[in-house]
Amino acid sequence: MTAHPIKLTVNGRKVSGQAEPRTHLADFLRGELGLTGTHLGCEQGVCGACTVLVDGMPQRSCLTFAVSCNGDDIRTVEGFDSDPVMAELREAFAAHHALQCGYCTPGMLVTARDIVTRLGDVDEETIRRELSGNICRCTGYVGIVGAIRQVAKGRQPQPQNWSFEARAETAAASVAVESAPVAPAAAPMDFSTSGDGFSVLTQQVTVPAPADQVWAALGDIRRMAACLPGASVDTVEGGRVTGSLTVSFGPIKASFAGEGEVARDDSSRTGTVKGRGRDAKGGSSAAGEIAYTVLAEGEGTRIDVTVRYKLTGPLAQFGRSALVTDFARRMTETFAANLTAMLTGGEAQAPAKAELNLASLIWQVLRDRLRRLFGG
């Protein structure tokens, strides 16, 4: 496979090199740049040992292709030598005996620094939830949590804000029935974090149907669930709903069974859906809220969407990665395209229910990125 030139800023230094499209960022950092402080554990995004900062955000370098980071700012554990927060964390980790074999420690420290700087003074429960995507096989986490709690005490939160440019798709029809109209590309998506541990996504999507029709359709929870792969509704009683959402990511498969509340205001055409669920087998939990506003725009409809969510357990490591914005954008586009099909062609054209496979979404996202990078 042909290698391609890439340029990165790594630990404040401009670097360049050659990388095959399949080369992960972790392999490039370790092999090409000799930065072996980034450890490779599971190489499936589960353990968190390879966590680095990409443009200021914690990210699994074993799941990230090096070529997709062309032009990005990368910070590995070696890049924090003069960082005062990391200096405090190193001392606290030693004082609390928060490491034994040390293999998880680089990724654990990067995540710990994110917790301290982003959330400030937080309680033990929040720290444990934020650490749920980083696995330690030695310590039992007591010392790690204690060290982070010590450094976080008295600090003010510094919410991070990241914006990602929406990426035009060359194969948008893959997210909808072939005969159905495809929703236009989504507007830019904003991704931020709030001081209460929730991540926040905001986006706009358009549907080529009248606003009255879209608003009415959004009020039918069962029809809406049919537009989202992996979702199912079991009961609807007034504003209370029970159901499930099934997702899979490589070796991780989770079926979140839970409940939620639905509220709508016809006068302003605004609505909210709040829910919580747990995967009984895998131990992952999710909580979130979707707020939406339906607005007439020409002959079509614009839907402004804000999603607040929190993941804990094995799936937590995907909660704040750059890929999550691609997942959310593609899922929003899938929903919009399927909603369009339902409104214009009848329910028979809505897609058959299927499990939400994040691995498949990753492949689609990376394929599109590589096409843009190399003109394929």
N, C-alpha and C positions, 0 to 999 in steps of 0.2 A: 504494500500500500504506500502511496506517495506521501512523503512528509511535506508539511506546509510551514512557512515562516510565521511565527507569532511574536508579538511584543507585549510584555507585561511590566508592571511596576511591582516588584516583590520586595517587601520590607524597606520601602523607600528608595529602592535602586531600580533604574531602568535596565531591563534584561531582554534579550531576544534569543530565539532558538528555533529549532525545527521540531515539529510534532506531527505524528500521523493523526488522522481524524479520530481514531479509536483510543488514543492515549489519554488516560485520565490525568487530571491536574495533579493528583497525589504522586503518580509515577513521574511526571515531568519535574515536579519540585524535588523529589528524592534523587531521580536518576540524572537529570540534566543539570540541575543546579546544586546538587549535593546537600539539600536541606532535609536531612534525615530526621529532624525533630518531628516532622509530620509522620505519624505512625499509621501503618495499614493493618487493620484487624480483619473484620469480616469481609471487606470489599463489596458489601451489599447495602451500605448506608444504614446499618442497624446499630453498630456499636458506638459510633461517634469518635473513635480514636483519631480519625483523620481530619477533624474539624479545623478549618482555617477561616479567616475573614476574607470575603470577596466583596470589594467596595463597601467595607465596613460591616458586612452582615455574615454571621456564622453560616458556614456551608460545608457539606460533606464533599471533600475533595476526591473521594473514591467514586462518586457518582457524577462528577463534573468533568466534561471533556476539556482538555487544555485549550484546544482551538476555540471553544466557545467563550473563553475568558480573554480573548485577544483585546488588548487595550485596557483591561481591568486592573484595579489595584488589589494586590494580594498581600496578606499579612499572615505569616506563619508564627509558630511559637518562638522561633529565633528572633523575630522582629520586635519583641517586647522588652528587650534588655533595658531600655531607658524609660519604660512606661511605669509611672508611679503606682498605678492601680495593680498592675501585674506584679510589681515588686512586693506590695503588701500581700497579695494572694500567695506568692511563693513562700513568704515568711510564715503566713498563717497555715498553709498546707503542712509546712515542716513542724510547726508548733502543735498542730492538732493530729499529727501522724496520719495525714490524709492520703498517703501513698505508700504502697508496699513494692510490688514489682515495677510500678511506674509506667507500664505500657499505655494505660489509658490517660495518663496525666497531661500530655500536651493538649489533647482535645478537651479534656476536663477543664484545664486552665483557661483555654480560649472561651469555652462556654461560660465558665464562672465569671470571667471579666465582662462578658456580655450581660449577665444577670446583674452584676453590681452596677455597671454604668447605666444600663437601660431602666432598671427597676428601682435602684437605690435601696433604701432600708426596707427589706421585706421579711416576712416571717418564714419559719422553717417549712411550712406546708408549701408555700410558693416556690421556695428554693428546690425542694424535692420534685415538684411538678416540672419546673424548668429543666432540671437535670435528668428527667426521665428518658431522654434520648441519648444519654451517655452512660455506657455500661462499665462498671468496675467489678472485677471478679474477686478482689482481695479484701477490700476494707469494710464492706458493709455500709458505706456511705456516711456513717456518723461523723467521722472526722472531716470529710469533704464538706458536708453541710455546715458543720461548726465553723470551719475556716471561712466559708463564704459569708456566713452570718456575721462573723466578726468584722470582716472587711466592709460589708454592706451597712453595718450599723451606723446610723446618723447621716447617711448619704441621701441626697436628693436625686430623684429619678431624672434621667436625661433621655426622653423618648426619641427613638431613632425614626427617621423618615426616609424612605427609599421610593423612587419612582421608576417604573419600568415602561419603556415604550412598547405599545402594542405591536405585535409582529404580524404583518400581512401573511396570509396563508395561501399557498399555491394549490392546495388540495382541500379547500373548505368543504367540498361536497362529501368528504369522508366522514363528516360528523352528522350527516342527515340522510334521509331517504333520497335516493338519486333523483326521483321525480319531483321532490319538494323544493320550493324556493329556498335559497340559502340566505340567511340573514347577513347584512353588511358587516364588514369588519368592525370589531368593537373599538371603542375609544380607548385612549391610554388608561392603564390601570395604575392606581396608587396603592402602595403597600406600606403600612406603618405599624408601630407597636404602641400599645397604651400601657399606662402604669399599673393596670390591674392584671397584667399577664396575658391579655387577649391580643391577638393579631387582628389587624383591620385591613380589609380589601375594599376598594371602591371602584366601580366601573359603570359605564353606560353601554347599553345595547339597544339596537333598533329592531323593530318587527314591522314588516310591511302589511299591517292590518290596522283598522280604525281603533282609536284608543278605547272607545266604549266596549268593543268586542274583546280587546286584550284584557281590560279590567275585569270584565265578567268571567273570562276564562281563568284568570288568576285566582278567582274566588272558589274554584272547584279543585279542592286539594287532590282528589284522586286523579283527575285529568292532568294536573301539574306533575304529580309523581310519575305518571306514565311518560313524561317528557325527559326525565332524568334517569340515565342508566344506573341500575343498581338500587333504585329507590322503590319502596313499596309502602302502602298505607293499609293498616289493619282495621282501625276504627276511627270514626269521626263523630264526636258528640259535642255539638255546639262549637266552641272555640278550642276544644281539646282534641288532640290527634295522637294516635300511637302508630308506630311503624318501624321500619328498619332501612338501613343503607349498607350495602355490601361493597367492600373495596378489596383489591388485592395489589400487592407490591412485591414482586419477586417471591421470596419465601414467606412473606407476611400476608395473611389474609384475615380480614376483620369484617364482622357483621355487627354493626351497631344497632342494637334494639333499644328503643327509647320512646319518649313522649315529648309532646310540644304543645305550645299555645299559639293560636292564630288570631290576629286582630286586624280589622280593616276599617278605613274611614272613607265612605263613598263620596263625601263632599270634596275631599282633597285628593282622592285617589291615592292614598298612601296605605301601606300595610306592613305588618311585622310578623315574623315567624320566629319563635324562640323554641329551642329544643335542647335535649341532652340525651346521651346514649352511651352504652358500654358494650364492648365486645367481651362476652363471657369467657371465651376460650383464650384469647390473646392478652386480655388485661388492659387493652387500650380504652380510653374514654374520650368523649368529645362533648363539648358544649358550645353553643353558638346562637347567634341572632342574625336574621336577615331583615333588613329594612329596605323597602322599595317604594318608588314613586312612579306613577304612570302619567306620561305627558304626551299630548298630541303634538306631532311634528310633521307638518305638511300633510300628506295623505297617509302617513304611517304613524308609528308610536315609538317614543323613546322611553326606556325604563332605566331609571337611576337606581343602582343597587349598592348597598353597603353591607358587608358581611363582617361580623365579629366572631372569632372562633378561638378555641383553645383545645389543644390535643395533649393528652398525657399517655404514658405507656410506650410500647415499642414504636408506635407511629409518630411520636412527638418529634423525632429528628427531622421529619419532613415539614414541620409546621412553619418554619421561618426560612426555608431555603429559597433560593431564587427560582427554583423549578416550581414552587407552589404557585407563583403568579401565572406561569404558563398553564399549570393544571386548571387553576380557577378560570383563567380566560377561556381556555378551550371548553371547559364544562359549561361556562356561561353561553358560549357560542353554540354548543351542542343543544342546550336547553332552548335557546332562541330559535334555532333552526327547526327543532322538533315542534316547538310551539307554533311556528309559522306553518309547518306541514299540517298540524292538527286544525288550525283555524281556516286554512285555505283548501284542504283536501279531505277533511273528515278524519275521524279517529282511526279509520282503517289504515291511514297512511302513517300513523305514529309508529315509531320503531318498536320492535319487540323488546321486552325488558331484558337487560343483560347486566352482568356484574361490571362494576366500574373498575377497570384494570389500569392502575397507575403506571405499571410497567409499559403497557401499550401507549399510554399518553406520553411517557418519557421518550419512547422511540420516535413518535410522531414529532415531538418538540425538537429533539436533537436532529432528526432528518431535515426539518425545515431550517434549522440553524446552519447546518452544514451546506445546504443548498445555497443559502444566502452568502455564506463565507466564500464558497468556492465556485459559485456560478453554475452548479450542477442542475 
